[in-house]
Amino acid sequence: MGILIGTSGYSYDDWKKKFYPPLIKTPEMLTFYAKFFRMTEINSSYYRIPPRQMMEYILEKVPEDFIFTVKVFKGITHERPEDADRLILDFNQAIGPLVERGKCACLLLQFPYSFHNTQENQEYLLQMKGKFSAPLVAEFRNSGWITESTFAMLEEQKIGFCCVDEPRLKGLIPPEARVTSDIGYVRFHGRNAQTWFAKDGTQYARYDYLYGEEELMEWVPKIKAMAGLTKTFFVLFNNHPKAYAVRNAELMAKLLDIPLPAIPKEEDYDSSLNKFL
């Protein structure tokens, strides 16, 4: 499938008039989104295991060539309860419609910053391999995982490595460009160093960031090289506030010479009266 570009999530009210039409209803968002992008990352599944019916429902909203990646429930990656196997079973059942229709390219295991590179955590990660119903990609937040032994472990288990672009802060993952399976993955989180570790309740402030062209160009040769080593390479933008993810996905597609339909902008929804006020 080559390189596929999209956003992490698509159902955001603040995208109205910046990407979505002003009066669009939430159930209509995915159909509109799919007019411009060929994939998205479902991240609502991180907050709760979705009903199976929801997966059946969203399949009706997209064209036949549309593909999904799915973020794994945080109860499995962050909380690690004793009944994790039951949660994994529930998760597999929930995403069943996507898997059965060949619409789930992979599952994203995003581990927290507190998930350090220890023997215990390595074993926990490796246990995931045989329990999920779709290929796995691991996203680490702690730089302790950036070692050759980690990449060798992931490659041996055919677990993909999620490259990330985020603030250049001590302890966070650097902009490492690696592939460890036939699925490549990179997520752009923004570079808000001041708000990344903020504990004042502004959980989305860290992602309120618009990349410039020079910043994205840093990744263009890396993505092209990594894509040549994979069957499919996903480029996801998680800087979702103010529809920045859409704007940057559009720009990255241009830099990678990937054609996209003309994507609506805020000025496209302005009335002629507003333009003169």
PyMOL commands that set and color helices and strands:
alter all, ss='L'
color gray80, all
select helices_A, chain A and resi 13-15+26-33+44-46+52-59+74-79+84-94+96-100+119-128+143-145+148-157+205-207+213-217+220-227+241-255+266-269+272-276
alter helices_A, ss='H'
color red, helices_A
select strands_A, chain A and resi 2-7+39-42+67-71+104-110+136-139+160-165+183-188+232-237
alter strands_A, ss='S'
color yellow, strands_A
deselect
rebuild
show_as cartoon
